[in-house]
Amino acid sequence: MSSTHAIQSPDAAASRAKEETLLSPRFYTTDFAAMDRLDISSVRAEWDAMMAEYEGDNNHDHFQRTPEFAAEVAEVFGKVSPELRQEFIDFLITSVTSEFSGCILYNEIQKNVENPDIKALMRFMARDESRHAGFINQSLKDLGIGLDLGGLKRTKAYTYFKPKYIFYATYLSEKIGYARYITIYRQLERHPDKRFHPIFKWFHRWCNDEFRHGESFALIMRANPHLLRGGNVFWIRFFLLAVYATMYVRDHTRPMLHKAMGLESTDYDYTVFRITSEISKQVFPITLDIDHPAFRAGLDRLVKAQNGINVGKARGGIVGRLEQARWAVVGAATFARLMLLPVNHHALPEQVRTAPAW
């Protein structure tokens, strides 16, 4: 992130959280009546076991700061470069917006449905996401730029998604969140000298919430198998590519963040893609061929297109807008070509809840 766009105040942080771009986390609403009609009776045993896990709430004491937390922020994070500081702040804002987005959506669903299964699930998930968002936001408050989450809820635009789009996108977002958190946690466990902020110590148990949230949507999709067949395979493919591409482009605009942790952005992203693909094949009939040379070249071209858009935005004026438009066309054409690449097909397995051995 350019120092000319440094986030140094709550207002600047709020403006960043409210941005509506292809890379920005969004707030969603959906068809509550359709959600209310969901039937999960065919996976009743697995569903009840998962609800018992939520009820047990084994993370109820996890998202609480220790007395050493603030001291470590001052001692370790206080020494990082201004550039790394800004990339980390951008990471925190993106993360808290994403977590709070889930909290709002799940809370709205549980308030607007009578289906006891869906109502209970959404209440538990809203609880978890609220904890996550609050915990991240406290780290922003340490830096004097905490978000007014209530104000963000009132002022950020909402996007309508059909329930099935919610299932595909949220399932992948939760699973890729698991893969990201566990990969970072294991890296910093091996190299504690690279841990420049204490929040990373919380990633281990945190990723268990992400994994379980994804499994909840997996159960809904297995109970409604038409969501995994026919024309819906196109939408599965679309959201797989959209989630992977968004992560790749976003991460390559924050290279110092990974470098500080001893990671290289491309290697890190493909490690996360590999973990996510192994998990998602337990539900989805396809996975992307992430090793296809054209896939890798396409993601790099999307990064180039986003950088071109950023340059045009910084330039401003008519020339800047033309640059943005040109690179937006390049990005759209690249995404379309990526949608045409071969994919890996898988037979749908029986109910499985297995995380990779990480």
N, C-alpha and C positions, 0 to 999 in steps of 0.2 A: 504493500500500500504506500502510495506516495506521501511524503511528509507534508505536501501541500494540502492533503486531504486528511490530516491527522485528526483523530477523534479525541478531543480534550475536554469535553463538557457533556453534561447530561442531555442537552438539546441536540448536540451533534450525534450522540449515541442513539437518541430517539429517531432522528432523521435517518440514520443508517438502518435501524430496525424496520422503519416504515417503507423503505425502498421497495419498488415493485419491478424487479428485473427477472430474467430467466434463472439467475443464480440465487435469488433471494428466497428464504423460507416464506411461505404464504399462510394466511389464515383461511380456513375452509368452512363451508357449510354444505349440507347434503340433504337428501330426500329422507326425512325422518319416518314417514309412513312406510317406505320400503324397508328401512332398517327394522321397524317394528314387526314386519312380517317374516323376518328371518327365522328359520327353523333349524335348530342344531341337534334335534333328537337322535340323528344317526350317529353322532359322536358323543352321546350322553356321558359315557363312562369317563372318557378323556376330558370332557368339559368340566365335569364335577371335580375331577382330580385337580384341574388347573384352578378352578375357583377356590378350592381348599388352600392351594398355594398362595393365592392372592389374599385370602382371609388370614392366613398365618403371618403374612407381612414380615418376612424375615429381614427386610431392609428398613424397618421402622425406626431404627436407631442409627442408621448409616449416614444420613445427610445432615449431620451436625458437626460443626467445626470444633476442632480441638483448640486448646489455648495456644498451641504452638503454631497454628495456621497463620495468623496475622504476622507473627514474628518472622516466619519463614518468607512470607510475601515481602516484608521489608528488607530482609537480609539477602535473599537470593534474587527475587524478581527486580528489586531495586537496582541491580547491577546490569540488567540486560540493556542492549542497544535500543535507541529510540525506534529503529525500524522493526526490530523484533517485538518491542512493546506494542506497536501499532498493529502488527499482524496478529498478535495474541488477543488484543482487544477486539479486533474484527472477528476472530474465531469465537470469542465469548459471546459477542452480540448475535452472531449467526446462530450459535448453539442455544442461547436462551430464547430467541425468537422461535426456533424450531420446537423446542420443548414446550413452550407456552402455547404454541399453535395446537399441539396435540391436546393439551389440557383444556383449551377452550372448546375444541371440537368434541371431545369425549364428554365433557360436561353438558354441552348443548344436546347431544344425543340422549344422554341418560335422563335429561329433564323432559324430553319430548317423545319418549317411547314408554309403552306399558309392558312390553315383552320382558319378563323378569330376568331371563338369561342375558339379554343385551344390556338391560339397565344395570345389572350387577357388574358386568364386565366393564362398562364404560365408567362407572363410578370408581372402580379400582384403578383403572388406567389413568383417569383424571387425577386421582390422588398421587400416583407415582410421578406423573409429569409435572404436577405442581411443585413437588419436592425438588425435582431436577432443576426446574426453572428458577426457583427461589435460591437454590444453592449456587447456581452459576451467577445469578444476579448479585449475590452478596460479594462475589469476587470483583464484579464491576464496581460495586459500592466502595470496596477497598481503594479503588483508583479514583473515586470521586465522580464516577459517571454511571451510576446505577440507573436502570430503566424504571420508569413508572409503568408497571405492567397493566394497571387498570386503565391508564390513559392510552396505552398501546392497543388494548382490546377495543376501546371506543373509537379510535381514529384510523387504525390500519384497515385497508380494503380487504374484503372477503371474496374468495373464489368458490363458485359452486362446483362440486364434484359429485357425479353419480356414486352411489355406494360401492359399486364394483371398482371404480377408480380409487376410492379411498382404500379398499382392501389391498389392491395391488401395490399402490404407492406407499401406503403405511407399512405393510408387511416388509417391503424392501428397505424402507427407511430405517425401520427398527433393526432388521438383520444387518444392514450395512453399518448401523451405529454400533451394534455389538462387535462386528469385525474391526471397526476403527478403534474402539476403546480397548479391546483386548490386545490388539497389535501394539498400540502405544504403551499400554501398561507393561507388557512383557519386555518391550525395548528398554523402558526406563527401569524396570526391575533388574535387567542385566547391566545397565549403565546409569546408576543413580546420580552420577555427577552431571548427567544431561537433564535432570529434572529441574527446570527453572521456575516451576510454580507448584505449590503443594496440591492443587486440585487434581493433578494426575494420580495421586495416591488413592483417590476414591474411585478410579475407573474400574477396578476389578469387580467389586460387587455391583457397581452401577451397570456394567454390561449385562449382568444377569437379568435386570429389569428389562433391558432392551430385547434380550433374547426371548423372554417370556411374553412380552407384548407382541412380538412377531408371531409366536406360536398361537396366540389367541386368534389372530386373523387367519392363520393357517387352518385352524379348526373350522372357522366359519366357511372358508373356501372348500374344505373337504366335505363339509356337510351340505354344500351346494355345488356339486361337481360340474354343473353346467358352466360355472365360472371359469373352469379350467379346460374347456373344450371349444371346438368350432371357431367362430369368429373372435371369441374372447382371447384366443392365443395371440392374435395381433396386438391386443391391448397389453397383454403380459410382456410381449416383446418390446412394445413402445416404452413401457415403464421401466423395464430392465435397462434399456439404453438411456432413457432420460435420467434415471438415478445415477448410473455409472458416469455418464458424461458430465452431469452437474458436479459430482464430486471431483472428477478429474480436473475440470476447468477451474473450479474454485480452489482446489489445492495448489494448482500451478500458478495461481495469483498470490499465494502466500508461501513462497519457497523457503524463506528464512525460518518459518515455524518448524518445519520438518528438519531442516539442517541443524537447528539448535538441539533437537532431540537425537541427532545422529542418524536421521533417516533421509533418504533421497525420495522426493515426491513421487516419481514414476514408479520406483520399486515398491514404495509403501502402498500406492494405489492399487497396483496389480496384486499385491499380497492380499489386500482387502477384497478385491474383486474375486480372487480365487476362493477365499473363505466363504464369501457370500454366495458364490455359485454352487459350492458344495452343499451349503445349507438349503438354498432355494430349490435345488433339484428334488428335495424331499416333498415339494408341493407342486412346483411348476413343471409342465411337460417339456419345457425348453430351457436352455441356458445359452448365453452369448458365447461365441468363440473368441474369447479374449486374447488368444494367441495368434489369431489371424493377422498377417501383416497389414492388411487394409484396415482392420479395426484399430490397430495401434496408430497407424498413420492418420486415420480419421480423427481420433481423439486429439492428436497433436495439432491438427488443422483447426479444430474447434478452439483450442487454446490460442492459436494465432489469430483467429477471428475475434475472440473476446478481447485480446490485447489491442487489436485494431479498433474495436468499438470504444475501448477505454481511451485510446489516443484521440479519437474523434471527439469524444465527450469533453476531454480536457481542453481541446483546441477551441471548441465552441463555434458559434457563428454558422453561416451557410456551409462553408467548407467542412467544418466539423460534423454537421448533420449529414452531409453527403457521405463522408467517410464512415460514419456509424451505419448508414443505410447500406452501403456497399458491403461492409463486413458482416452485417446481419444477414444479407442474402447469401454470402459465402457460408456462414454458419448453418443456415437453414438447408442449403443444398448438401452440405457435408453430412448433416444429421439424416437427411433423406437417403443418401447413399449408404450410410451405416445401417439403416433399416433394411436394406436389400441384401446384406451379407448373409452367408449361410449361418445357421444356428445349430446347436447340439440338441437332439431330441432324446427324451427320456420317458420310459414307462413310469406312470405314477405309482409309487410304492404304497404299502400299507402305512398306517399311522406311525410316524417316527418323530422322536423329539431328541435328536442327537446333535450336540454341538461338536465341532471339530476339536481334536485334542490339542488345545493351545494352552 
